[in-house]
Amino acid sequence: MGYRVLGKGGSGKDGCPALCATDEGSYLLVGWQTGRPETVEIPHLLLGFAESRTFIGAPMTDTGRGTFTLSGRPVTDRETLEQLKMEDYETAIEVPKTERTYFGGVPDGN
């Protein structure tokens, strides 16, 4: 799977966790392991790196400590895993990239 890094941050090592855009039109997230291979924990700040007019299309749970947990498809492709710079306590998942079409506000009454 091809990808490009959109942003990193949240730990003192290699700037991980990370948010990446894949060449398959999805997002790849490198985050902290949670004990479930399909679920990662990421810092809130990663959401700010999402591409314009898109959002991460997976439900997130706020942990109350500056992070979210979310689930997706575990990345198991050996070539992709070898390219990612991950610590032993990190893992990667793929989640949908969804187009954002509503930006809030009150519709005018016309």
BELGIJO-V257884 format. One record per residue. N is the residue number from 0. RES is the residue in three letters. OMEGA is omega in radians with two decimals (999 if undefined). Layout:
BEGIN
{{N | RES | OMEGA} {N | RES | OMEGA}}
END
This chain:
BEGIN
{{0 | MET | 3.05} {1 | GLY | 3.14} {2 | TYR | 2.99} {3 | ARG | -3.10} {4 | VAL | 3.09} {5 | LEU | 3.13} {6 | GLY | -3.14} {7 | LYS | 3.02} {8 | GLY | 3.08} {9 | GLY | 3.07} {10 | SER | -3.11} {11 | GLY | -3.07} {12 | LYS | 3.08} {13 | ASP | 3.11} {14 | GLY | 3.11} {15 | CYS | -0.04} {16 | PRO | -3.07} {17 | ALA | 3.01} {18 | LEU | -3.12} {19 | CYS | 3.00} {20 | ALA | -3.13} {21 | THR | 3.07} {22 | ASP | 3.10} {23 | GLU | 3.10} {24 | GLY | 3.12} {25 | SER | 3.02} {26 | TYR | 3.03} {27 | LEU | -3.14} {28 | LEU | 2.96} {29 | VAL | -3.10} {30 | GLY | -3.13} {31 | TRP | 3.10} {32 | GLN | -3.13} {33 | THR | -3.05} {34 | GLY | 3.04} {35 | ARG | -3.03} {36 | PRO | -3.13} {37 | GLU | -3.06} {38 | THR | 3.08} {39 | VAL | 3.03} {40 | GLU | -3.11} {41 | ILE | 3.07} {42 | PRO | 3.11} {43 | HIS | -3.02} {44 | LEU | -3.13} {45 | LEU | -3.12} {46 | LEU | 3.12} {47 | GLY | 3.13} {48 | PHE | 3.14} {49 | ALA | -3.14} {50 | GLU | -3.12} {51 | SER | 3.07} {52 | ARG | 3.07} {53 | THR | 3.01} {54 | PHE | 3.10} {55 | ILE | -3.05} {56 | GLY | 3.09} {57 | ALA | 3.10} {58 | PRO | 3.13} {59 | MET | 3.07} {60 | THR | 3.12} {61 | ASP | -3.11} {62 | THR | -3.09} {63 | GLY | 3.13} {64 | ARG | 3.08} {65 | GLY | -3.14} {66 | THR | 3.00} {67 | PHE | 2.85} {68 | THR | 3.09} {69 | LEU | -3.07} {70 | SER | 3.11} {71 | GLY | 3.13} {72 | ARG | 3.10} {73 | PRO | 3.08} {74 | VAL | -3.11} {75 | THR | 3.14} {76 | ASP | -3.04} {77 | ARG | -3.11} {78 | GLU | 3.12} {79 | THR | -3.13} {80 | LEU | 3.13} {81 | GLU | -3.14} {82 | GLN | -3.12} {83 | LEU | 3.06} {84 | LYS | -3.09} {85 | MET | 3.01} {86 | GLU | -3.14} {87 | ASP | -3.10} {88 | TYR | 3.13} {89 | GLU | 3.08} {90 | THR | -3.10} {91 | ALA | 3.05} {92 | ILE | 3.05} {93 | GLU | -3.14} {94 | VAL | 3.13} {95 | PRO | 2.94} {96 | LYS | -3.03} {97 | THR | 3.14} {98 | GLU | 3.11} {99 | ARG | -3.10} {100 | THR | 3.12} {101 | TYR | -3.05} {102 | PHE | 3.10} {103 | GLY | -3.12} {104 | GLY | -3.13} {105 | VAL | 3.12} {106 | PRO | 3.09} {107 | ASP | -3.02} {108 | GLY | -3.09} {109 | ASN | 999}}
END
